């Protein structure tokens, strides 16, 4: 499925030939994200990512950068997460060189013009405000603070209004000098292109890139005592809630077992939460569960939006479904979860952007790549008994965390509900 090579400067290149497609996708992954930042640096990874789209020595403005790719019908974007940053581009096959040149130019030669910094500073402040004004997003941000208190994993990736306001150009460039190095970078290329051509082009453009500054390391998360619940009293039409429990890390051998457990619990319209809480009880329009897998931590979270008067009923109904996971997983449910997981994974592999993301994301976080067949084999081996045993191990009432955003003035009665 893929071929991997490292240049002399440490830059890793992964190529995935897809001769049946007409596109090529290029993803540049950096091992830089919000968990590598100190409190004073909060949001710097995200700020840098924004500024890399603002202008370079070769392409002086954001319009020049986006226009180069959109002018040939391509798509250009980026994203910052807690453990990585990615810049990516998808173009028709004849424009592969242009895509690589634009991305490399952004990463290596962004100007960080002081006027651009001030404009982008205000844009990010508005982005933070937008998230806080959206209760379905805010409730998740509050939950992160409960799950990872006083730790970078518990912070918003964008930082705070204060940290963004105080951020200097020198801080950004210093952080970038540590984190943006060839040894901390993976370039994943997927589509209608061969390895030799891809590697040769990367060698020409990035082969002389050097950076000897010591890379920052992340602060490990050590679980400690923290509040179980936090309520944000707001006048909203719905009450938004997140119920969560600590989960498993990326490296944990049972992470795929937990993935299947999550499918049964709350992924899709045939999940237990959807069928019970939405279809049967009519309590929520949007209810689902999701997982976070980090390098040394993780979480299982259930989100729902309910009528303010139905908050207690909704919490109780969700907790009942969590408790039932410890009792029985039917073979029918197990088979459906396996087929859903495998099917969606295989469908993703038809798109060059998804394929590049699949290999690049694994390499930057794990230093290794599981191909699709390996993952499918692991999924096929999971048993219902293993899933119930894992549920009993992880779904512990004392570890429940609850965040709520809505018209809730008193919350003492809610903590009494937090048991499985």
Secondary structure, 3 states (H helix, E strand, C coil): CCEEEECCCCCEEEEEECCCCCEEEEEEEECCCHHHCCCCCCCHHHHHHHHCCCCECCCCCHHHHHHHHHCCCCEEEEEECCCCEEEEEEEEHHHHHHHHHHHHHHHHHECCCHHHHHHHHHHHHHHHHHHHHCHHHHHHHHHHHHHCCCCHHHCCCCCCHHHHHHCCHHHHHHHHHHHCCHHHEEEEEEECCCHHHHHHHHHHHHCCCCCCCCCCCCCCCCCCCCCCEEEEECCCCEEEEEEEEECCCCCCCCHHHHHHHHHHHHCCCCCHHHHHHHHHCCCEEEEEEEEEECCCCEEEEEEEEEEHHHHHHHHHHHHHHHHHHCCCCCHHHHHHHHHHHHHHHHHHCCCHHHHHHHHHHHHHHHCCCCCHHHHHHHHHHCCHHHHHHHHHHHCCHHHCEEEEEECCCCCHHHHCCCCC
